[in-house]
Amino acid sequence: MKNIGQLMKQAQEMQARMAEMQAQLESLEMTGAAGAGMVQLTLNGKGDLKKIKIDKSLLEPDEVEVLEDLIIAAFNDARMKVSSHAEQEMQKLTGGLQLPGGMKLPF
């Protein structure tokens, strides 16, 4: 029975560290860029769009499709950075513990 008590204590500690990590992710901001930095998007750790910067030279009526593509590329770049950072933090937290298929943390 002593092992169950220790296991419960470890689970509570892990839960507290997880809550702390999620709070840190909320304040994290990552910027993705496309078109040599002509489009930049900043996401927080939860994936919410916080800022957008577009070079004025892209604001031409004939360049709308290019701008749309660059916005998508910049968003995907930022999202990949956020996901990678969250994954690295999760590995630190869990010590590389592999979760069962279909289970993802912290989201």
Gaussian input, Z-matrix of N, CA and C with variables (Angstrom, degrees):
# hf/3-21g

backbone

0 1
 N
 C     1     B1
 C     2     B2     1     A1
 N     3     B3     2     A2     1     D1
 C     4     B4     3     A3     2     D2
 C     5     B5     4     A4     3     D3
 N     6     B6     5     A5     4     D4
 C     7     B7     6     A6     5     D5
 C     8     B8     7     A7     6     D6
 N     9     B9     8     A8     7     D7
 C    10    B10     9     A9     8     D8
 C    11    B11    10    A10     9     D9
 N    12    B12    11    A11    10    D10
 C    13    B13    12    A12    11    D11
 C    14    B14    13    A13    12    D12
 N    15    B15    14    A14    13    D13
 C    16    B16    15    A15    14    D14
 C    17    B17    16    A16    15    D15
 N    18    B18    17    A17    16    D16
 C    19    B19    18    A18    17    D17
 C    20    B20    19    A19    18    D18
 N    21    B21    20    A20    19    D19
 C    22    B22    21    A21    20    D20
 C    23    B23    22    A22    21    D21
 N    24    B24    23    A23    22    D22
 C    25    B25    24    A24    23    D23
 C    26    B26    25    A25    24    D24
 N    27    B27    26    A26    25    D25
 C    28    B28    27    A27    26    D26
 C    29    B29    28    A28    27    D27
 N    30    B30    29    A29    28    D28
 C    31    B31    30    A30    29    D29
 C    32    B32    31    A31    30    D30
 N    33    B33    32    A32    31    D31
 C    34    B34    33    A33    32    D32
 C    35    B35    34    A34    33    D33
 N    36    B36    35    A35    34    D34
 C    37    B37    36    A36    35    D35
 C    38    B38    37    A37    36    D36
 N    39    B39    38    A38    37    D37
 C    40    B40    39    A39    38    D38
 C    41    B41    40    A40    39    D39
 N    42    B42    41    A41    40    D40
 C    43    B43    42    A42    41    D41
 C    44    B44    43    A43    42    D42
 N    45    B45    44    A44    43    D43
 C    46    B46    45    A45    44    D44
 C    47    B47    46    A46    45    D45
 N    48    B48    47    A47    46    D46
 C    49    B49    48    A48    47    D47
 C    50    B50    49    A49    48    D48
 N    51    B51    50    A50    49    D49
 C    52    B52    51    A51    50    D50
 C    53    B53    52    A52    51    D51
 N    54    B54    53    A53    52    D52
 C    55    B55    54    A54    53    D53
 C    56    B56    55    A55    54    D54
 N    57    B57    56    A56    55    D55
 C    58    B58    57    A57    56    D56
 C    59    B59    58    A58    57    D57
 N    60    B60    59    A59    58    D58
 C    61    B61    60    A60    59    D59
 C    62    B62    61    A61    60    D60
 N    63    B63    62    A62    61    D61
 C    64    B64    63    A63    62    D62
 C    65    B65    64    A64    63    D63
 N    66    B66    65    A65    64    D64
 C    67    B67    66    A66    65    D65
 C    68    B68    67    A67    66    D66
 N    69    B69    68    A68    67    D67
 C    70    B70    69    A69    68    D68
 C    71    B71    70    A70    69    D69
 N    72    B72    71    A71    70    D70
 C    73    B73    72    A72    71    D71
 C    74    B74    73    A73    72    D72
 N    75    B75    74    A74    73    D73
 C    76    B76    75    A75    74    D74
 C    77    B77    76    A76    75    D75
 N    78    B78    77    A77    76    D76
 C    79    B79    78    A78    77    D77
 C    80    B80    79    A79    78    D78
 N    81    B81    80    A80    79    D79
 C    82    B82    81    A81    80    D80
 C    83    B83    82    A82    81    D81
 N    84    B84    83    A83    82    D82
 C    85    B85    84    A84    83    D83
 C    86    B86    85    A85    84    D84
 N    87    B87    86    A86    85    D85
 C    88    B88    87    A87    86    D86
 C    89    B89    88    A88    87    D87
 N    90    B90    89    A89    88    D88
 C    91    B91    90    A90    89    D89
 C    92    B92    91    A91    90    D90
 N    93    B93    92    A92    91    D91
 C    94    B94    93    A93    92    D92
 C    95    B95    94    A94    93    D93
 N    96    B96    95    A95    94    D94
 C    97    B97    96    A96    95    D95
 C    98    B98    97    A97    96    D96
 N    99    B99    98    A98    97    D97
 C   100   B100    99    A99    98    D98
 C   101   B101   100   A100    99    D99
 N   102   B102   101   A101   100   D100
 C   103   B103   102   A102   101   D101
 C   104   B104   103   A103   102   D102
 N   105   B105   104   A104   103   D103
 C   106   B106   105   A105   104   D104
 C   107   B107   106   A106   105   D105
 N   108   B108   107   A107   106   D106
 C   109   B109   108   A108   107   D107
 C   110   B110   109   A109   108   D108
 N   111   B111   110   A110   109   D109
 C   112   B112   111   A111   110   D110
 C   113   B113   112   A112   111   D111
 N   114   B114   113   A113   112   D112
 C   115   B115   114   A114   113   D113
 C   116   B116   115   A115   114   D114
 N   117   B117   116   A116   115   D115
 C   118   B118   117   A117   116   D116
 C   119   B119   118   A118   117   D117
 N   120   B120   119   A119   118   D118
 C   121   B121   120   A120   119   D119
 C   122   B122   121   A121   120   D120
 N   123   B123   122   A122   121   D121
 C   124   B124   123   A123   122   D122
 C   125   B125   124   A124   123   D123
 N   126   B126   125   A125   124   D124
 C   127   B127   126   A126   125   D125
 C   128   B128   127   A127   126   D126
 N   129   B129   128   A128   127   D127
 C   130   B130   129   A129   128   D128
 C   131   B131   130   A130   129   D129
 N   132   B132   131   A131   130   D130
 C   133   B133   132   A132   131   D131
 C   134   B134   133   A133   132   D132
 N   135   B135   134   A134   133   D133
 C   136   B136   135   A135   134   D134
 C   137   B137   136   A136   135   D135
 N   138   B138   137   A137   136   D136
 C   139   B139   138   A138   137   D137
 C   140   B140   139   A139   138   D138
 N   141   B141   140   A140   139   D139
 C   142   B142   141   A141   140   D140
 C   143   B143   142   A142   141   D141
 N   144   B144   143   A143   142   D142
 C   145   B145   144   A144   143   D143
 C   146   B146   145   A145   144   D144
 N   147   B147   146   A146   145   D145
 C   148   B148   147   A147   146   D146
 C   149   B149   148   A148   147   D147
 N   150   B150   149   A149   148   D148
 C   151   B151   150   A150   149   D149
 C   152   B152   151   A151   150   D150
 N   153   B153   152   A152   151   D151
 C   154   B154   153   A153   152   D152
 C   155   B155   154   A154   153   D153
 N   156   B156   155   A155   154   D154
 C   157   B157   156   A156   155   D155
 C   158   B158   157   A157   156   D156
 N   159   B159   158   A158   157   D157
 C   160   B160   159   A159   158   D158
 C   161   B161   160   A160   159   D159
 N   162   B162   161   A161   160   D160
 C   163   B163   162   A162   161   D161
 C   164   B164   163   A163   162   D162
 N   165   B165   164   A164   163   D163
 C   166   B166   165   A165   164   D164
 C   167   B167   166   A166   165   D165
 N   168   B168   167   A167   166   D166
 C   169   B169   168   A168   167   D167
 C   170   B170   169   A169   168   D168
 N   171   B171   170   A170   169   D169
 C   172   B172   171   A171   170   D170
 C   173   B173   172   A172   171   D171
 N   174   B174   173   A173   172   D172
 C   175   B175   174   A174   173   D173
 C   176   B176   175   A175   174   D174
 N   177   B177   176   A176   175   D175
 C   178   B178   177   A177   176   D176
 C   179   B179   178   A178   177   D177
 N   180   B180   179   A179   178   D178
 C   181   B181   180   A180   179   D179
 C   182   B182   181   A181   180   D180
 N   183   B183   182   A182   181   D181
 C   184   B184   183   A183   182   D182
 C   185   B185   184   A184   183   D183
 N   186   B186   185   A185   184   D184
 C   187   B187   186   A186   185   D185
 C   188   B188   187   A187   186   D186
 N   189   B189   188   A188   187   D187
 C   190   B190   189   A189   188   D188
 C   191   B191   190   A190   189   D189
 N   192   B192   191   A191   190   D190
 C   193   B193   192   A192   191   D191
 C   194   B194   193   A193   192   D192
 N   195   B195   194   A194   193   D193
 C   196   B196   195   A195   194   D194
 C   197   B197   196   A196   195   D195
 N   198   B198   197   A197   196   D196
 C   199   B199   198   A198   197   D197
 C   200   B200   199   A199   198   D198
 N   201   B201   200   A200   199   D199
 C   202   B202   201   A201   200   D200
 C   203   B203   202   A202   201   D201
 N   204   B204   203   A203   202   D202
 C   205   B205   204   A204   203   D203
 C   206   B206   205   A205   204   D204
 N   207   B207   206   A206   205   D205
 C   208   B208   207   A207   206   D206
 C   209   B209   208   A208   207   D207
 N   210   B210   209   A209   208   D208
 C   211   B211   210   A210   209   D209
 C   212   B212   211   A211   210   D210
 N   213   B213   212   A212   211   D211
 C   214   B214   213   A213   212   D212
 C   215   B215   214   A214   213   D213
 N   216   B216   215   A215   214   D214
 C   217   B217   216   A216   215   D215
 C   218   B218   217   A217   216   D216
 N   219   B219   218   A218   217   D217
 C   220   B220   219   A219   218   D218
 C   221   B221   220   A220   219   D219
 N   222   B222   221   A221   220   D220
 C   223   B223   222   A222   221   D221
 C   224   B224   223   A223   222   D222
 N   225   B225   224   A224   223   D223
 C   226   B226   225   A225   224   D224
 C   227   B227   226   A226   225   D225
 N   228   B228   227   A227   226   D226
 C   229   B229   228   A228   227   D227
 C   230   B230   229   A229   228   D228
 N   231   B231   230   A230   229   D229
 C   232   B232   231   A231   230   D230
 C   233   B233   232   A232   231   D231
 N   234   B234   233   A233   232   D232
 C   235   B235   234   A234   233   D233
 C   236   B236   235   A235   234   D234
 N   237   B237   236   A236   235   D235
 C   238   B238   237   A237   236   D236
 C   239   B239   238   A238   237   D237
 N   240   B240   239   A239   238   D238
 C   241   B241   240   A240   239   D239
 C   242   B242   241   A241   240   D240
 N   243   B243   242   A242   241   D241
 C   244   B244   243   A243   242   D242
 C   245   B245   244   A244   243   D243
 N   246   B246   245   A245   244   D244
 C   247   B247   246   A246   245   D245
 C   248   B248   247   A247   246   D246
 N   249   B249   248   A248   247   D247
 C   250   B250   249   A249   248   D248
 C   251   B251   250   A250   249   D249
 N   252   B252   251   A251   250   D250
 C   253   B253   252   A252   251   D251
 C   254   B254   253   A253   252   D252
 N   255   B255   254   A254   253   D253
 C   256   B256   255   A255   254   D254
 C   257   B257   256   A256   255   D255
 N   258   B258   257   A257   256   D256
 C   259   B259   258   A258   257   D257
 C   260   B260   259   A259   258   D258
 N   261   B261   260   A260   259   D259
 C   262   B262   261   A261   260   D260
 C   263   B263   262   A262   261   D261
 N   264   B264   263   A263   262   D262
 C   265   B265   264   A264   263   D263
 C   266   B266   265   A265   264   D264
 N   267   B267   266   A266   265   D265
 C   268   B268   267   A267   266   D266
 C   269   B269   268   A268   267   D267
 N   270   B270   269   A269   268   D268
 C   271   B271   270   A270   269   D269
 C   272   B272   271   A271   270   D270
 N   273   B273   272   A272   271   D271
 C   274   B274   273   A273   272   D272
 C   275   B275   274   A274   273   D273
 N   276   B276   275   A275   274   D274
 C   277   B277   276   A276   275   D275
 C   278   B278   277   A277   276   D276
 N   279   B279   278   A278   277   D277
 C   280   B280   279   A279   278   D278
 C   281   B281   280   A280   279   D279
 N   282   B282   281   A281   280   D280
 C   283   B283   282   A282   281   D281
 C   284   B284   283   A283   282   D282
 N   285   B285   284   A284   283   D283
 C   286   B286   285   A285   284   D284
 C   287   B287   286   A286   285   D285
 N   288   B288   287   A287   286   D286
 C   289   B289   288   A288   287   D287
 C   290   B290   289   A289   288   D288
 N   291   B291   290   A290   289   D289
 C   292   B292   291   A291   290   D290
 C   293   B293   292   A292   291   D291
 N   294   B294   293   A293   292   D292
 C   295   B295   294   A294   293   D293
 C   296   B296   295   A295   294   D294
 N   297   B297   296   A296   295   D295
 C   298   B298   297   A297   296   D296
 C   299   B299   298   A298   297   D297
 N   300   B300   299   A299   298   D298
 C   301   B301   300   A300   299   D299
 C   302   B302   301   A301   300   D300
 N   303   B303   302   A302   301   D301
 C   304   B304   303   A303   302   D302
 C   305   B305   304   A304   303   D303
 N   306   B306   305   A305   304   D304
 C   307   B307   306   A306   305   D305
 C   308   B308   307   A307   306   D306
 N   309   B309   308   A308   307   D307
 C   310   B310   309   A309   308   D308
 C   311   B311   310   A310   309   D309
 N   312   B312   311   A311   310   D310
 C   313   B313   312   A312   311   D311
 C   314   B314   313   A313   312   D312
 N   315   B315   314   A314   313   D313
 C   316   B316   315   A315   314   D314
 C   317   B317   316   A316   315   D315
 N   318   B318   317   A317   316   D316
 C   319   B319   318   A318   317   D317
 C   320   B320   319   A319   318   D318

   B1=1.4413
   B2=1.5290
   B3=1.3048
   B4=1.4517
   B5=1.5268
   B6=1.3265
   B7=1.4616
   B8=1.5227
   B9=1.3108
   B10=1.4624
   B11=1.5222
   B12=1.3193
   B13=1.4640
   B14=1.5130
   B15=1.3224
   B16=1.4632
   B17=1.5245
   B18=1.3151
   B19=1.4596
   B20=1.5279
   B21=1.3153
   B22=1.4627
   B23=1.5341
   B24=1.3051
   B25=1.4695
   B26=1.5219
   B27=1.3167
   B28=1.4682
   B29=1.5257
   B30=1.3193
   B31=1.4660
   B32=1.5237
   B33=1.3117
   B34=1.4649
   B35=1.5291
   B36=1.3271
   B37=1.4657
   B38=1.5278
   B39=1.3188
   B40=1.4594
   B41=1.5273
   B42=1.3214
   B43=1.4615
   B44=1.5309
   B45=1.3092
   B46=1.4687
   B47=1.5238
   B48=1.3326
   B49=1.4772
   B50=1.5285
   B51=1.3301
   B52=1.4594
   B53=1.5299
   B54=1.3161
   B55=1.4677
   B56=1.5256
   B57=1.3118
   B58=1.4706
   B59=1.5266
   B60=1.3324
   B61=1.4607
   B62=1.5260
   B63=1.3295
   B64=1.4586
   B65=1.5257
   B66=1.3184
   B67=1.4666
   B68=1.5276
   B69=1.3266
   B70=1.4633
   B71=1.5232
   B72=1.3149
   B73=1.4606
   B74=1.5286
   B75=1.3176
   B76=1.4627
   B77=1.5216
   B78=1.3267
   B79=1.4579
   B80=1.5332
   B81=1.3162
   B82=1.4591
   B83=1.5187
   B84=1.3171
   B85=1.4614
   B86=1.5237
   B87=1.3239
   B88=1.4589
   B89=1.5228
   B90=1.3317
   B91=1.4569
   B92=1.5105
   B93=1.3169
   B94=1.4599
   B95=1.5154
   B96=1.3258
   B97=1.4597
   B98=1.5147
   B99=1.3313
   B100=1.4609
   B101=1.5212
   B102=1.3243
   B103=1.4600
   B104=1.5128
   B105=1.3163
   B106=1.4707
   B107=1.5277
   B108=1.3374
   B109=1.4513
   B110=1.5131
   B111=1.3314
   B112=1.4631
   B113=1.5266
   B114=1.3317
   B115=1.4632
   B116=1.5206
   B117=1.3374
   B118=1.4577
   B119=1.5288
   B120=1.3277
   B121=1.4644
   B122=1.5176
   B123=1.3123
   B124=1.4564
   B125=1.5181
   B126=1.3333
   B127=1.4643
   B128=1.5190
   B129=1.3372
   B130=1.4575
   B131=1.5297
   B132=1.3094
   B133=1.4577
   B134=1.5132
   B135=1.3291
   B136=1.4648
   B137=1.5193
   B138=1.3417
   B139=1.4526
   B140=1.5094
   B141=1.3294
   B142=1.4626
   B143=1.5259
   B144=1.3293
   B145=1.4605
   B146=1.5187
   B147=1.3483
   B148=1.4584
   B149=1.5293
   B150=1.3312
   B151=1.4630
   B152=1.5250
   B153=1.3094
   B154=1.4594
   B155=1.5257
   B156=1.3238
   B157=1.4599
   B158=1.5311
   B159=1.3382
   B160=1.4599
   B161=1.5212
   B162=1.3229
   B163=1.4631
   B164=1.5358
   B165=1.3076
   B166=1.4725
   B167=1.5265
   B168=1.3198
   B169=1.4661
   B170=1.5310
   B171=1.3332
   B172=1.4665
   B173=1.5228
   B174=1.3105
   B175=1.4574
   B176=1.5304
   B177=1.2928
   B178=1.4651
   B179=1.5227
   B180=1.3309
   B181=1.4756
   B182=1.5279
   B183=1.3236
   B184=1.4631
   B185=1.5294
   B186=1.3217
   B187=1.4629
   B188=1.5310
   B189=1.3143
   B190=1.4671
   B191=1.5255
   B192=1.3153
   B193=1.4640
   B194=1.5228
   B195=1.3159
   B196=1.4728
   B197=1.5251
   B198=1.3268
   B199=1.4614
   B200=1.5239
   B201=1.3119
   B202=1.4647
   B203=1.5274
   B204=1.3264
   B205=1.4644
   B206=1.5283
   B207=1.3316
   B208=1.4594
   B209=1.5292
   B210=1.3181
   B211=1.4705
   B212=1.5270
   B213=1.3127
   B214=1.4718
   B215=1.5233
   B216=1.3275
   B217=1.4662
   B218=1.5252
   B219=1.3265
   B220=1.4643
   B221=1.5281
   B222=1.3269
   B223=1.4651
   B224=1.5292
   B225=1.3221
   B226=1.4664
   B227=1.5229
   B228=1.3268
   B229=1.4647
   B230=1.5266
   B231=1.3223
   B232=1.4653
   B233=1.5269
   B234=1.3252
   B235=1.4682
   B236=1.5285
   B237=1.3362
   B238=1.4531
   B239=1.5303
   B240=1.3403
   B241=1.4611
   B242=1.5278
   B243=1.3254
   B244=1.4628
   B245=1.5246
   B246=1.3162
   B247=1.4681
   B248=1.5189
   B249=1.3200
   B250=1.4589
   B251=1.5262
   B252=1.3249
   B253=1.4643
   B254=1.5294
   B255=1.3208
   B256=1.4673
   B257=1.5259
   B258=1.3144
   B259=1.4696
   B260=1.5282
   B261=1.3301
   B262=1.4675
   B263=1.5249
   B264=1.3324
   B265=1.4656
   B266=1.5224
   B267=1.3237
   B268=1.4574
   B269=1.5232
   B270=1.3274
   B271=1.4600
   B272=1.5258
   B273=1.3258
   B274=1.4682
   B275=1.5231
   B276=1.3277
   B277=1.4593
   B278=1.5250
   B279=1.3226
   B280=1.4644
   B281=1.5233
   B282=1.3264
   B283=1.4585
   B284=1.5094
   B285=1.3380
   B286=1.4546
   B287=1.5127
   B288=1.3234
   B289=1.4582
   B290=1.5205
   B291=1.3051
   B292=1.4575
   B293=1.5188
   B294=1.3246
   B295=1.4586
   B296=1.5278
   B297=1.3461
   B298=1.4586
   B299=1.5192
   B300=1.3240
   B301=1.4642
   B302=1.5162
   B303=1.3286
   B304=1.4514
   B305=1.5212
   B306=1.3079
   B307=1.4618
   B308=1.5224
   B309=1.3282
   B310=1.4537
   B311=1.5144
   B312=1.3026
   B313=1.4524
   B314=1.5148
   B315=1.3057
   B316=1.4481
   B317=1.4969
   B318=1.3220
   B319=1.4704
   B320=1.5055
   A1=112.19
   A2=116.16
   A3=120.28
   A4=110.65
   A5=117.63
   A6=121.76
   A7=112.05
   A8=117.91
   A9=121.59
   A10=109.91
   A11=116.50
   A12=120.71
   A13=111.37
   A14=116.26
   A15=120.39
   A16=110.91
   A17=116.34
   A18=121.29
   A19=110.67
   A20=117.42
   A21=121.66
   A22=110.62
   A23=116.39
   A24=120.86
   A25=110.13
   A26=116.99
   A27=121.31
   A28=110.79
   A29=117.22
   A30=120.94
   A31=110.26
   A32=117.75
   A33=121.15
   A34=110.99
   A35=116.65
   A36=120.40
   A37=110.37
   A38=116.69
   A39=121.21
   A40=110.38
   A41=116.65
   A42=120.90
   A43=110.27
   A44=117.76
   A45=121.22
   A46=110.47
   A47=116.69
   A48=119.86
   A49=110.73
   A50=116.94
   A51=121.58
   A52=110.30
   A53=117.10
   A54=120.89
   A55=110.64
   A56=116.49
   A57=121.05
   A58=110.63
   A59=116.70
   A60=120.42
   A61=110.87
   A62=117.51
   A63=120.42
   A64=110.94
   A65=117.11
   A66=120.39
   A67=110.24
   A68=116.85
   A69=120.59
   A70=110.41
   A71=117.41
   A72=120.79
   A73=111.36
   A74=116.66
   A75=119.32
   A76=111.30
   A77=117.49
   A78=120.40
   A79=112.13
   A80=117.03
   A81=122.00
   A82=110.82
   A83=116.94
   A84=120.90
   A85=108.59
   A86=115.92
   A87=122.74
   A88=108.14
   A89=115.71
   A90=120.86
   A91=109.83
   A92=115.21
   A93=122.06
   A94=108.03
   A95=116.06
   A96=120.41
   A97=110.03
   A98=114.66
   A99=121.71
   A100=107.80
   A101=115.58
   A102=119.71
   A103=111.94
   A104=116.72
   A105=122.63
   A106=111.02
   A107=116.32
   A108=121.32
   A109=114.83
   A110=117.47
   A111=119.70
   A112=112.13
   A113=116.90
   A114=122.57
   A115=106.65
   A116=115.52
   A117=121.29
   A118=108.98
   A119=115.07
   A120=121.40
   A121=108.35
   A122=116.38
   A123=121.32
   A124=108.96
   A125=115.00
   A126=122.23
   A127=109.04
   A128=115.88
   A129=117.99
   A130=108.14
   A131=116.04
   A132=121.04
   A133=114.63
   A134=117.25
   A135=120.55
   A136=111.15
   A137=116.89
   A138=120.58
   A139=114.13
   A140=117.42
   A141=120.74
   A142=109.66
   A143=116.57
   A144=121.82
   A145=108.86
   A146=115.69
   A147=120.54
   A148=112.68
   A149=117.52
   A150=121.12
   A151=109.46
   A152=115.08
   A153=121.03
   A154=107.68
   A155=115.53
   A156=120.95
   A157=107.60
   A158=115.71
   A159=121.33
   A160=108.44
   A161=115.73
   A162=120.71
   A163=109.19
   A164=116.88
   A165=121.67
   A166=112.81
   A167=117.28
   A168=119.04
   A169=112.16
   A170=117.39
   A171=121.16
   A172=112.47
   A173=117.66
   A174=121.32
   A175=111.97
   A176=115.32
   A177=122.75
   A178=107.91
   A179=117.79
   A180=119.75
   A181=113.10
   A182=117.54
   A183=120.18
   A184=112.51
   A185=117.64
   A186=121.95
   A187=113.10
   A188=117.94
   A189=121.35
   A190=111.59
   A191=118.52
   A192=120.92
   A193=111.16
   A194=116.41
   A195=120.33
   A196=109.32
   A197=116.34
   A198=120.68
   A199=111.25
   A200=117.54
   A201=120.90
   A202=111.23
   A203=116.71
   A204=121.03
   A205=111.33
   A206=116.56
   A207=120.18
   A208=111.56
   A209=117.56
   A210=120.58
   A211=109.86
   A212=116.32
   A213=120.26
   A214=110.64
   A215=116.81
   A216=120.57
   A217=111.24
   A218=117.71
   A219=121.06
   A220=110.78
   A221=116.48
   A222=119.88
   A223=110.20
   A224=116.37
   A225=119.89
   A226=111.44
   A227=117.33
   A228=121.84
   A229=110.09
   A230=117.15
   A231=121.05
   A232=110.96
   A233=116.87
   A234=120.60
   A235=110.98
   A236=117.17
   A237=120.67
   A238=110.66
   A239=117.21
   A240=120.76
   A241=111.09
   A242=116.91
   A243=121.42
   A244=109.60
   A245=117.70
   A246=121.71
   A247=111.32
   A248=116.34
   A249=120.87
   A250=110.89
   A251=116.36
   A252=120.11
   A253=110.41
   A254=117.22
   A255=121.11
   A256=110.77
   A257=116.45
   A258=120.53
   A259=111.02
   A260=116.58
   A261=120.30
   A262=111.30
   A263=116.26
   A264=119.92
   A265=110.84
   A266=117.01
   A267=120.76
   A268=110.39
   A269=117.39
   A270=119.98
   A271=110.79
   A272=116.69
   A273=119.93
   A274=109.62
   A275=115.88
   A276=121.52
   A277=111.84
   A278=116.49
   A279=119.97
   A280=112.97
   A281=117.10
   A282=119.55
   A283=112.28
   A284=117.61
   A285=121.38
   A286=113.62
   A287=118.10
   A288=122.32
   A289=109.76
   A290=117.10
   A291=121.85
   A292=109.65
   A293=116.33
   A294=121.52
   A295=109.76
   A296=117.08
   A297=119.69
   A298=111.30
   A299=117.12
   A300=122.53
   A301=112.40
   A302=116.01
   A303=122.07
   A304=114.64
   A305=117.30
   A306=120.73
   A307=108.89
   A308=116.76
   A309=121.04
   A310=109.47
   A311=114.69
   A312=120.68
   A313=107.50
   A314=119.68
   A315=129.12
   A316=113.80
   A317=120.08
   A318=121.44
   A319=111.03
   D1=-25.08
   D2=-179.30
   D3=-62.17
   D4=-36.25
   D5=179.10
   D6=-64.77
   D7=-34.94
   D8=178.78
   D9=-65.58
   D10=-40.92
   D11=177.37
   D12=-62.09
   D13=-43.31
   D14=178.11
   D15=-65.43
   D16=-40.50
   D17=179.29
   D18=-62.94
   D19=-41.88
   D20=178.17
   D21=-64.37
   D22=-40.93
   D23=178.87
   D24=-63.91
   D25=-43.60
   D26=178.19
   D27=-63.25
   D28=-39.65
   D29=179.23
   D30=-64.56
   D31=-40.08
   D32=178.34
   D33=-66.14
   D34=-40.73
   D35=177.96
   D36=-64.17
   D37=-41.82
   D38=178.38
   D39=-63.25
   D40=-40.20
   D41=179.35
   D42=-64.06
   D43=-40.23
   D44=178.52
   D45=-66.16
   D46=-42.59
   D47=178.59
   D48=-65.83
   D49=-35.26
   D50=178.36
   D51=-64.84
   D52=-43.80
   D53=178.59
   D54=-62.73
   D55=-39.83
   D56=177.77
   D57=-64.47
   D58=-42.70
   D59=179.50
   D60=-63.96
   D61=-40.63
   D62=179.42
   D63=-64.34
   D64=-37.99
   D65=177.27
   D66=-65.01
   D67=-39.14
   D68=177.99
   D69=-65.58
   D70=-39.03
   D71=179.85
   D72=-64.37
   D73=-34.36
   D74=179.28
   D75=-63.02
   D76=-34.75
   D77=-178.68
   D78=-86.82
   D79=-12.83
   D80=178.68
   D81=-68.64
   D82=140.68
   D83=173.24
   D84=-130.89
   D85=133.37
   D86=177.45
   D87=-125.58
   D88=138.70
   D89=-179.37
   D90=-110.09
   D91=130.87
   D92=174.15
   D93=-106.63
   D94=148.80
   D95=-177.62
   D96=-134.77
   D97=155.57
   D98=176.09
   D99=-148.51
   D100=160.19
   D101=179.44
   D102=62.73
   D103=45.02
   D104=-179.70
   D105=56.27
   D106=37.61
   D107=177.47
   D108=86.09
   D109=5.30
   D110=-179.43
   D111=-70.21
   D112=-24.46
   D113=173.72
   D114=-125.96
   D115=126.55
   D116=178.76
   D117=-131.77
   D118=132.20
   D119=177.94
   D120=-124.79
   D121=138.17
   D122=178.52
   D123=-115.68
   D124=126.73
   D125=178.23
   D126=-114.83
   D127=150.83
   D128=171.49
   D129=-86.03
   D130=178.63
   D131=-176.65
   D132=-64.77
   D133=-14.55
   D134=177.44
   D135=-93.53
   D136=-3.53
   D137=179.28
   D138=92.55
   D139=7.93
   D140=178.63
   D141=-80.40
   D142=135.30
   D143=178.96
   D144=-72.42
   D145=125.89
   D146=-177.50
   D147=-110.82
   D148=-35.81
   D149=-177.18
   D150=-145.00
   D151=152.74
   D152=173.76
   D153=-140.83
   D154=137.46
   D155=177.78
   D156=-133.16
   D157=126.23
   D158=-178.15
   D159=-125.93
   D160=128.11
   D161=177.12
   D162=-63.57
   D163=135.75
   D164=-175.62
   D165=-61.55
   D166=-26.04
   D167=-179.50
   D168=-65.72
   D169=-16.93
   D170=179.21
   D171=-86.83
   D172=-3.12
   D173=-176.76
   D174=-90.41
   D175=44.93
   D176=177.34
   D177=-102.56
   D178=136.63
   D179=179.74
   D180=-54.66
   D181=-33.14
   D182=-179.23
   D183=-77.59
   D184=-9.50
   D185=-175.53
   D186=-106.31
   D187=13.79
   D188=-175.46
   D189=-59.06
   D190=-44.92
   D191=-178.87
   D192=-64.39
   D193=-38.72
   D194=177.90
   D195=-63.27
   D196=-45.93
   D197=178.84
   D198=-60.10
   D199=-44.30
   D200=178.71
   D201=-59.45
   D202=-44.15
   D203=179.07
   D204=-64.12
   D205=-39.95
   D206=-179.61
   D207=-68.49
   D208=-35.63
   D209=176.96
   D210=-63.59
   D211=-44.83
   D212=178.70
   D213=-62.18
   D214=-45.07
   D215=-179.51
   D216=-63.42
   D217=-41.80
   D218=179.53
   D219=-65.90
   D220=-40.68
   D221=178.11
   D222=-61.91
   D223=-46.83
   D224=-179.54
   D225=-62.82
   D226=-36.88
   D227=177.23
   D228=-62.95
   D229=-47.90
   D230=179.72
   D231=-64.10
   D232=-43.15
   D233=-179.69
   D234=-62.21
   D235=-39.82
   D236=178.56
   D237=-64.17
   D238=-39.26
   D239=178.23
   D240=-64.76
   D241=-43.08
   D242=178.98
   D243=-63.11
   D244=-46.77
   D245=-179.21
   D246=-62.12
   D247=-43.20
   D248=179.82
   D249=-63.40
   D250=-43.45
   D251=178.90
   D252=-63.31
   D253=-45.69
   D254=-179.91
   D255=-61.85
   D256=-39.64
   D257=179.11
   D258=-64.77
   D259=-42.60
   D260=178.17
   D261=-62.66
   D262=-42.65
   D263=178.58
   D264=-64.87
   D265=-37.98
   D266=179.29
   D267=-66.00
   D268=-39.13
   D269=178.82
   D270=-64.98
   D271=-36.67
   D272=176.09
   D273=-63.38
   D274=-42.75
   D275=-176.72
   D276=-67.40
   D277=-43.23
   D278=-175.18
   D279=-93.71
   D280=-2.48
   D281=-179.51
   D282=65.80
   D283=30.36
   D284=178.86
   D285=82.77
   D286=6.21
   D287=178.85
   D288=-58.63
   D289=127.19
   D290=179.46
   D291=-85.32
   D292=131.26
   D293=178.50
   D294=-88.11
   D295=153.84
   D296=177.14
   D297=-59.27
   D298=153.96
   D299=-179.48
   D300=-52.12
   D301=137.34
   D302=179.03
   D303=84.19
   D304=-6.54
   D305=-179.16
   D306=-100.17
   D307=122.36
   D308=-179.33
   D309=-128.61
   D310=140.43
   D311=176.55
   D312=-128.13
   D313=152.85
   D314=4.97
   D315=-90.69
   D316=2.10
   D317=-173.34
   D318=-99.44

